[in-house]
């Protein structure tokens, strides 16, 4: 039975003919991870030349720090492709690292002070400098340590044939893209309501190195010398100690429509902030940040999920969304699983597919300010004490047991697992849902609980994460790529280096004009 769906007619997607439209779902992963040296310290070496140009390589780049790698899978409608390709990227990259390792956990360790964290250098072009100044600004505003936290993002979109069929059964208007925009934003709102399930089931950062806090106070308790933890925490990465920060608390960017969302982003990148203005944009010829606005760029806005569109050259993301519409969504709540060499388990994409489908089909009224506060509070409770036996969450201002709510959501997701199994054949989706459901009443089976047990055995978070890092990197290095794949990656490296040379050699005007043109 489909519960609280947008209309009764969507039941037709349970039938084999209509379910086949889901075969066109396109997926992709982005996985971040730090490079560390043989002693587990943050690597101070430049991005390896053997990995290509981080400015122009399509699959291997860096995020914030020079040592923070980011691996990107091409979008694919083949369900197993993203994980398989991610394994290949890891194997190739690990074999280019020399004596360094890929850090296994989301939370960093032994990163030193902000001055010790080198921002990624993308080259001499205006485009490269733009990326570097943006990162300078992030470090200035939030601190560089926060920018070394790593996670995994899941990109997801539905095919046009599906949207045409859904519009026909749901009575959408003649403008297909407007209908798609409306439904994607409905999906996002529901994800904000129910996304707390992700850190409960997959959160893997319940502990961190005390050095990460750099002397700042916290409510965490000591688990071992140098290691702090939340006894019931699931994802400190997603807490106020991690990549959630109070600097953006008052943005109030609405997900109730594409227009409201893009207007909110536009206002944020054009509204000066007194504190950022006091920090200053430039110090002589040195740029400290791109602007003194509330956000330097749209990408600075942190949210559990974002609507996305591949923007044409020179078009800002908010403008691309506003004029061209939503192309896909980016789910940003996955921690890295330190027990897995690529940081991501196959069941994560299976579960995400089911949850996102439920969020799409389920009725999704606008989110009021009161409900947004409730959604934020629920996520906070789950990431800081999700395994607490008597944890309560808020539903319409009433406290309800988290475990009961989780079981209800699994009941509601079951038809969508059937829908996907009908499309793809077999019982992979229902099987994944059944296995993951057991974690609700067995919190000791969650990755966060398993991390805490491993940290206790190893004596500290650092010891545990460093041992995992060495083991995974060495195992990845031991598995060779076949000749065709090796050639594919080496060709991509050379192509990216050649593209970087072309970008750097092209004549350009002043950087100030480049920045002004971007914001024009």
N, C-alpha and C positions, 0 to 999 in steps of 0.2 A: 504493500500500500504506500502510495506517495503522500506524505504528510505535509500540509500547509504549502502545497505547490502553487505556482502563480495561476494555473488554470487546470481544469480537469483534462483538457485535451493533450497535455504533455505526456499522459500515460502511453500515447502511441509510440514513444521512444523506447518503451520496453519491448516492442515487437521487433523481430529480427530485421525487417526491411528498414525501419527507421533507425534502429540502433546502429546499423552499418555506417551511418553518417558520422558516428564518433570515431571511426577509423582514421579520420582526418585530423584528430587532435594533434597539435604540434607542441613539442616539449623541448626544453633545454635546461642545462644546469650551468651555474657559475660557482666555482669553488675557490675560496681564498685560502692561502696558507703562507706562513712565514718561513723564510730560510734561516736556519741557525747553524752555527759553526760546530766543531767537534766537541766543544765544552758546553754546548747548549745556549750560548750567548747569541743574541741577535746578530746575524751576519752583517759585516760591514763592507763586504765586497760589492762591486757593481753587479747589476743584473747580468747574468752570464750571456756572453755574445753568442754562444751556441744555442741559446733559446730564441735568438732573433731580436727584432726591434720591438720594444714594448709599446711604441707609439703606433705601429702599423701591423703587427702580427694579429691575425684574426682569432687565435685560440689561446695564446700565451702572452700575458701582459702583467702589469702590476697594478695594485689598487692605490694605496696611499704611500707607504714607505717603499724605498728602493728594494727592501728585502721582503715585501709582502706580495707574493705571486698571486696571480688570478688566472685560473684556467676556465675557458669558455667553450662549451660544446655548440656546434652548429645546430640550429633548429631542425627537428626531424619529426616526421609522423610515425616513425618506427619506434614503438615503446621502449625497446631495450637499447636503442642506439645511444642515448645520452650517457648512460652508465658505461657502456662498452667503450665509447670514444673517450670518456673521462679517464678510464683505466689506461688507454693508450697514451694520452697526454701525460699522465703521471709517470708511466714507464719511460717514455722518451725524456721527459724533463729530469727525472731522478738520475738518469744515466749521464746527464750533462753537468751535474752538480759538483763533481770532484769529491772533496771531503766534507761537504755540507749535507744537512738533513732537512727534510720537510717537516715542520712542526705539526704534531698530530692534533693538538687541541684548539678550541676556539679562543681561549684566554691565553695571552702570551706570558712569558716568564723571562726574567733576567734581561729586560730590554733597556735598562739604564734610565737616565734622565731624558727629558725631551731633547736636549742638545745632542744626545747620542743616537737619536732616531733620524736617519737621513731620509728626506723626502725624495720620491722618485724623480729622476732626471730623464726627460723625454727627448732632449735634443735642443737645437738652437733656433728652430722655427718659431713663429708667433703662436702657432697651434700648440707646440710643445710647451712654450713658456706659459701659455694660458692655463694649461693643465697643472703646471708646477705652482703658479701663483695661487690658483684655487686651493691646492693642498697646503700651501703656506698659510692661507687664511683659515683653513680647518684647524690646523695646529694652533694658530693664534687664538682661535675662538674656544676650542674644546680641549686643547692639549694633544700632543702627538701620541701619547700612550693609548688613548682611546681609539686612535686610528690604526692600531696594530691588532685589534681584535678581528678574528676571522670567522666567517660563516659560509653558508651555501644558499644560493638563491635559485628558485625554480620558476622558469618562464613557461607560460602555458597559453595556448590560444585554440579556438575552435574554427573549423573550416567554413567557408562561405555557404556551402550546400546545407550545412546544419542550420546556419542563421536564417537562410531562406525558408526552411521548413518550420523552424520555431516561430518566425514571424507570421507565417500562414496560419499556424494553429493558435497563436496568441493574439492575433488581430492587430499587429503592428502597422504603422503607417507606410507610405510609399518610399520614404527615405530609409534605405536599409542600414546605412552607417549610423544614422540617428538611433535606430532601434538597437543596433549592436552596442553603441555607447551606453544607452540606458540600461541594457541588461548586464554589461560588464560592471557598471557602477553598482547595480543591485548585488552582483556577486561580491564585490569588494565590501559593501556594507555588511553583508552576512558573514564574510570572513572576519571582519572586525568584531562581530558578535561571538563567533564560535572558534576563532583561530587559536584560543588558549589551549585547545586540544593538542596543537603541534608541540609547544614546549613541554607539555606534560608527557606526551608519548616519546618524543625524540630529544628533549633537552639533555645536554651532556656537559654542562658547565656549572656544577654545583659548588665548585671550589676554585680558588685562584691563589697565585703567589702574593704574599703580603706586599712585596715590592711593587706590584702593579698599582696599588693605591697611592704610592708616593707620599705617604704620611697623612693622607686624608682619613678622617674618621669613618667608621662604618658600623653596622649592627652585626657583622659577621663574627663568628667565634673561631677560636684556634682549633684546627683539626690535628695539626702536627706542627713542629717548629717551622715557621716561615710559610705556613699554609693556613688560609682562612676559608671558612665554608658556611653555608646555610644548611642546617641539619636536614631540612626538607626541601631545599632549593632544587630547581630543575635546570634553570638557565640564567645564571648571573649575567651572561652576555646580554640578555634582553632586559635586565633590571636597570635601575638608576646608576648602578656601578659600571654598567657596560655601555652599550651603544644607545641607550635611552638617556637623554639629558634634558635638564629643566630649561635650557636656553630656548627651546622651541615650544615650551608648554603653552604659550599664549598665541600661537599662530592661528589656531582655529580654522584650519583649511578644511573645507567641507567636502565630503564624498557623496553628497546628495545628488549631484549632477555634474556632468562634464563642465558646464559653464561655471558653476560655483567653484569647482576644483581649480580650473585654470585661472579664473579671476583671483583666487586666493594666492596662487603661486606668483602670478604677475605682480600683485600688490606687495608680496613679501620680497621680491627681488628689486623692487623700486622704492621701498619705504626705508629711509635711513633709520638706523638704530643708534641711540645716543652713546651706548657703550662702545659699539664697533667704530663709531665716528671718533671717539676719544682715542681708541687704539691707533687710528690713522690708516689710510690706504697705502700711502707711499712714504718712504723715508729717502728723500733725494731721488736717485734713479732706481732704488730698490723698492719693488712692489711687495707690500706685506699681505695684502688681500685684494681680491678683484674689485670690491666695493665695500661701503660701510652700511649696506642694506641689511635687513633682517636675514635674508638669504643671499649668498653670493650668486648661486645658481640653483635651479630647480632640484638638482641632484642632492643638494644639501638637506632637503626636507626628508626626515626619516619617518617612515611609516611601515607597518607590518606588510602592507601590499601596496603596489603602485600600478596605475594604468600606464601603459607604455605604447610608444610608436617610434619606429625607426625614422628619424628625422632626415629629410633631405639636407645636403651640405649647406651649412650656413643658417639653418633654421633652428631656433631654440626649441627645446622639448615642449614647453607649454604651448607655444604657437603651433607646433606640429600636431599636438593633440587637439587643439581647438579647431584647426582648419581641416585636418585629415581624419581625426577620430582615433579611437582606441584600437590598437592592433593586437595587443596581448597584455597579460597581467604578469607581474613579477612578485612572487611570494618570497618573503625575506626572513622567515622565522626559524629556519633550520640551523641548529648548531652543527659543528663538525663532530662526528662520532670518532673519538680517539682510538677506538678498537678496530677501526676499518682503515685500510691503507689509503683509500680515496676520500675518506671522511663521510661517505654517504652510503646508506644501505639501500638495496633495491626496493624494499617495501615502502620507502619514503615516497617515491614517486607514485606507487600504486595507491597509497593512502591519500596523497594530495589530489590525485585525479578524482577519487570518489568524493572527497570533501568539497572540492571546487565545483563539481557537478551539482552536489546538493545545494551549495550556496547560490549557484546560478538559477536552478529551478525553483528554489524556495521563495516565497513571498518576501519582499525586502522593503519595508517602509522606510522613509527618510529617518536619519538618526538625529535626534534632538541633542541639545547640549547635555541634558541630564543623562540620556542614554550613553553618550560618548564617555562621560565620566564613569559610568558603570562599566562600560567595556574596558576602559583603561584600568580600572580597579581590579577587574577579574583577571586580566592579563598579569598585572602586578602580583596578585596573590598567587597565581600559578607558578610564575617564574621564581618567586622568592620562597614559597612553601607549598608547592604543588603536591608533594607526597605526604603532607600532614594528614593523618587519618580522619580527622573531623573537619577538614577544610570546607568552608561554605563559600559559595559564589552568589553574586547578586543577579536576580531576575526581576525586573520591574520593581526595584527597591526592596525586594524580599530576599532574605538569606535562604539558600537551598544547598543541600549537600552536593559537593562537586562530583562525587562518584555517581550519584543518581543522574545528574545532568549529563555526564559523559556517556552513560549507558543509553540514555534517551537519544543522544545524538548518533550513537552507533546504530540504534534501531532505525533512525530516520535515514541513515546513509545506506542501509542494506539494499533498498531497491536500486540505488544508483550503482552499487557494486554489481548487482544482477544485470543492469543495463550495459555496463562495460564488459562483463563476461559474455553477454549475448553478442556483443559486437566483435570481441577478440577471440571468443571460444575458450573453453576450459573454465576453471574456477579460481584463477589467480587472484582476482580482486576480492572475492568473498573469502578466500583462504587468508589473504593478508589481513582483512578486516577482523576475521575470527582470531588470528594470532595476536594482533595488536590489542584487541578488546581485553584480553586476559591481563594486560598491564594495569587496567583500571583497579582491579581488586588485588593485584599483586604488584604494588609499587616497587618492590625489590627487583622486579624484572625490567624496570626502566633503565635506559642508559645512565641517567643521572645517579641512580642508586648504585649501579655497577661501577661508575667512576669513583664514587666515595669509597667503596670497598677496596678498589685497586689502589687508591691513594693511601689508605691506611696500611696496606701491605707493603707498599713501596717506601713509606716513611715521609713522603711529601708530594705535593702536586707536581713539582718540578721533576722529581725522580720518576714518577709515573709517566708524565707526558714525554720526557726525554727518552725513556726506554722505548715507548711506543714509536716515537719519531725515528729512532735508529732502526728498530725492527722493520717498520713499514718501508722506509727508504731503501734499506738493504734488500728487502724482498722485491721491491719494484725494480731495482737495478739488476736483480738476478734473472728476471724474466725478459728475455730478448724480444724485440719486435721483429716480425717477418720483414724480408727485404723490401717488399712493396710499401709497407707502412713506414719503414725507416726512410725510404726515399721520399715519401710524401711529406714527412715532417722536415727533413733536411731541405727539401725544395721550398717549403713554406718559410723556413728560416731565412734562406737566401733571398727569397722574394721580398720579405719584410725589410731586410737590411737595405736592399736596393731601393725600395719605396721610401725608406727613411732618408737615404742620400738625396733622392729627388726632392723631397719636402724641404730638407735643410738647404739645398742649393738654389731653390727657387727665389727669385727676387721678391722682397716684401717691403711694405711701408713700415712706419713706426708702430711699436707695440700698442701705444696709446690709441692709435686709430683702429687697430684690430679689436681692442676691447670695446671701444665706442660703437663700432659697427655691429658687434655681437648684440649689444643691448639696445640698439636703435629700433 
